[in-house]
Amino acid sequence: MSKLVQIKTQQTTANVDDYINKLANEQQRKDSLAIIDLMKKHCGEEPKMWGASMIGFGTKIYKSPKTGREVEWFLIGFSPRKANLSLHLVFDINKHEDLLKKLGKHKTGVGCLYIDKLENIDLKVLEKLIITSLDK
């Protein structure tokens, strides 16, 4: 029996380009378009808005090993936040210390990678992290 739970953040019909074009920071707009191209290239999916500020690619049902609870979420995605770009690679990013050491200026959470701007990182390493997250 499925335990699919409806979570607060859902895929919407909002236009991704409209959202990107409304970003106040020009650097974030440029970086967001570059991330979209990179994620789309490796995911093969079109970007969709999730909630008011997240851009996701594809969908997958994730199941909690502890509770059995299932949620629909994107394969990979990101959100251009005021302080940084928050990339949601949907895996334990800290297990990839070898790549992170080569990435450049960043911070991490469990499944998130926080980058101020793309010029501060090695895009080839970011691309490897995106590919790795999709191979899970």
C-alpha positions as a LaTeX table, in Angstrom:
\begin{tabular}{lrrr}
\hline
Residue & $x$ (\AA) & $y$ (\AA) & $z$ (\AA) \\
\hline
Met1 & 0.00 & 0.00 & 0.00 \\
Ser2 & 1.41 & 3.37 & $-1.03$ \\
Lys3 & 2.03 & 6.02 & 1.58 \\
Leu4 & 2.31 & 8.92 & $-0.88$ \\
Val5 & 2.07 & 12.11 & 1.14 \\
Gln6 & 1.13 & 15.49 & $-0.32$ \\
Ile7 & 3.81 & 17.94 & 0.74 \\
Lys8 & 3.55 & 21.71 & 0.79 \\
Thr9 & 5.91 & 22.34 & $-2.13$ \\
Gln10 & 4.33 & 21.04 & $-5.34$ \\
Gln11 & 5.09 & 21.44 & $-9.01$ \\
Thr12 & 3.20 & 24.44 & $-10.41$ \\
Thr13 & 2.27 & 25.78 & $-13.83$ \\
Ala14 & 4.17 & 29.04 & $-13.27$ \\
Asn15 & 6.57 & 30.02 & $-16.06$ \\
Val16 & 10.27 & 29.45 & $-15.26$ \\
Asp17 & 11.46 & 32.18 & $-17.65$ \\
Asp18 & 9.10 & 34.72 & $-16.10$ \\
Tyr19 & 10.44 & 33.84 & $-12.65$ \\
Ile20 & 14.10 & 34.14 & $-13.76$ \\
Asn21 & 13.44 & 37.44 & $-15.55$ \\
Lys22 & 11.94 & 38.92 & $-12.34$ \\
Leu23 & 15.10 & 38.24 & $-10.28$ \\
Ala24 & 16.49 & 41.60 & $-9.15$ \\
Asn25 & 20.13 & 40.54 & $-9.32$ \\
Glu26 & 21.51 & 40.37 & $-12.88$ \\
Gln27 & 24.30 & 37.96 & $-11.85$ \\
Gln28 & 21.70 & 35.59 & $-10.38$ \\
Arg29 & 19.70 & 35.74 & $-13.59$ \\
Lys30 & 22.79 & 34.84 & $-15.65$ \\
Asp31 & 23.85 & 32.10 & $-13.24$ \\
Ser32 & 20.32 & 30.68 & $-13.07$ \\
Leu33 & 20.14 & 30.40 & $-16.87$ \\
Ala34 & 23.54 & 28.64 & $-16.89$ \\
Ile35 & 22.38 & 26.18 & $-14.21$ \\
Ile36 & 19.17 & 25.52 & $-16.13$ \\
Asp37 & 21.19 & 24.69 & $-19.25$ \\
Leu38 & 23.52 & 22.39 & $-17.30$ \\
Met39 & 20.74 & 20.53 & $-15.47$ \\
Lys40 & 18.59 & 20.24 & $-18.60$ \\
Lys41 & 21.56 & 18.88 & $-20.58$ \\
His42 & 22.15 & 16.02 & $-18.14$ \\
Cys43 & 18.60 & 15.39 & $-16.96$ \\
Gly44 & 16.86 & 15.58 & $-20.32$ \\
Glu45 & 13.84 & 17.21 & $-18.66$ \\
Glu46 & 12.37 & 20.68 & $-18.99$ \\
Pro47 & 12.56 & 22.96 & $-15.94$ \\
Lys48 & 9.36 & 23.39 & $-13.92$ \\
Met49 & 8.54 & 25.66 & $-11.02$ \\
Trp50 & 8.06 & 23.96 & $-7.65$ \\
Gly51 & 6.37 & 26.23 & $-5.16$ \\
Ala52 & 7.10 & 29.93 & $-5.53$ \\
Ser53 & 10.89 & 29.85 & $-5.90$ \\
Met54 & 12.30 & 26.40 & $-6.74$ \\
Ile55 & 13.12 & 25.15 & $-10.23$ \\
Gly56 & 13.08 & 21.38 & $-10.61$ \\
Phe57 & 13.75 & 18.86 & $-13.36$ \\
Gly58 & 11.82 & 15.62 & $-13.70$ \\
Thr59 & 9.95 & 13.87 & $-10.90$ \\
Lys60 & 10.54 & 10.86 & $-8.72$ \\
Ile61 & 8.83 & 9.21 & $-5.78$ \\
Tyr62 & 11.20 & 9.22 & $-2.81$ \\
Lys63 & 10.56 & 6.80 & 0.03 \\
Ser64 & 11.76 & 7.35 & 3.59 \\
Pro65 & 13.59 & 4.25 & 4.82 \\
Lys66 & 12.51 & 5.08 & 8.39 \\
Thr67 & 8.80 & 5.80 & 7.95 \\
Gly68 & 7.92 & 4.34 & 4.55 \\
Arg69 & 6.42 & 7.73 & 3.72 \\
Glu70 & 6.61 & 8.56 & 0.02 \\
Val71 & 6.74 & 12.01 & $-1.55$ \\
Glu72 & 6.89 & 13.23 & $-5.12$ \\
Trp73 & 9.87 & 15.51 & $-5.70$ \\
Phe74 & 12.16 & 16.56 & $-8.54$ \\
Leu75 & 15.26 & 14.64 & $-9.63$ \\
Ile76 & 17.46 & 17.74 & $-9.33$ \\
Gly77 & 16.75 & 21.41 & $-8.93$ \\
Phe78 & 17.80 & 24.76 & $-7.55$ \\
Ser79 & 16.56 & 27.99 & $-6.11$ \\
Pro80 & 18.07 & 31.44 & $-6.62$ \\
Arg81 & 17.87 & 32.77 & $-3.06$ \\
Lys82 & 18.78 & 36.27 & $-1.95$ \\
Ala83 & 22.02 & 35.13 & $-0.26$ \\
Asn84 & 23.07 & 32.43 & $-2.74$ \\
Leu85 & 22.11 & 29.80 & $-5.28$ \\
Ser86 & 20.79 & 26.73 & $-3.50$ \\
Leu87 & 21.29 & 23.59 & $-5.60$ \\
His88 & 19.21 & 20.57 & $-4.60$ \\
Leu89 & 21.08 & 17.53 & $-5.83$ \\
Val90 & 18.98 & 15.08 & $-3.77$ \\
Phe91 & 21.80 & 13.00 & $-2.32$ \\
Asp92 & 24.14 & 13.29 & 0.64 \\
Ile93 & 26.49 & 15.78 & $-0.95$ \\
Asn94 & 28.98 & 15.55 & 1.91 \\
Lys95 & 29.78 & 11.99 & 0.81 \\
His96 & 31.48 & 13.51 & $-2.25$ \\
Glu97 & 34.26 & 15.30 & $-0.41$ \\
Asp98 & 36.76 & 14.59 & $-3.21$ \\
Leu99 & 34.73 & 16.63 & $-5.70$ \\
Leu100 & 33.79 & 19.31 & $-3.17$ \\
Lys101 & 37.47 & 20.01 & $-2.46$ \\
Lys102 & 37.93 & 20.85 & $-6.14$ \\
Leu103 & 34.69 & 22.83 & $-6.53$ \\
Gly104 & 35.70 & 26.23 & $-5.19$ \\
Lys105 & 33.84 & 28.56 & $-2.81$ \\
His106 & 30.68 & 26.85 & $-1.52$ \\
Lys107 & 28.77 & 25.64 & 1.54 \\
Thr108 & 26.80 & 22.41 & 1.92 \\
Gly109 & 23.75 & 20.99 & 3.65 \\
Val110 & 22.64 & 17.33 & 3.56 \\
Gly111 & 21.37 & 17.43 & $-0.02$ \\
Cys112 & 22.10 & 21.04 & $-0.90$ \\
Leu113 & 25.00 & 22.93 & $-2.33$ \\
Tyr114 & 25.12 & 26.69 & $-1.72$ \\
Ile115 & 27.04 & 28.88 & $-4.17$ \\
Asp116 & 27.30 & 32.68 & $-4.17$ \\
Lys117 & 27.97 & 32.87 & $-7.91$ \\
Leu118 & 29.17 & 30.51 & $-10.61$ \\
Glu119 & 32.37 & 32.46 & $-11.22$ \\
Asn120 & 33.55 & 31.31 & $-7.76$ \\
Ile121 & 33.45 & 27.61 & $-8.67$ \\
Asp122 & 34.77 & 25.12 & $-11.21$ \\
Leu123 & 31.85 & 24.42 & $-13.56$ \\
Lys124 & 33.32 & 21.08 & $-14.66$ \\
Val125 & 33.24 & 19.90 & $-11.04$ \\
Leu126 & 29.66 & 21.17 & $-10.65$ \\
Glu127 & 28.75 & 19.23 & $-13.78$ \\
Lys128 & 30.26 & 16.05 & $-12.27$ \\
Leu129 & 28.18 & 16.57 & $-9.11$ \\
Ile130 & 25.01 & 16.98 & $-11.20$ \\
Ile131 & 25.78 & 13.81 & $-13.17$ \\
Thr132 & 26.54 & 11.92 & $-9.94$ \\
Ser133 & 23.24 & 13.00 & $-8.40$ \\
Leu134 & 21.33 & 11.79 & $-11.46$ \\
Asp135 & 23.06 & 8.40 & $-11.38$ \\
Lys136 & 21.54 & 7.63 & $-7.95$ \\
\hline
\end{tabular}
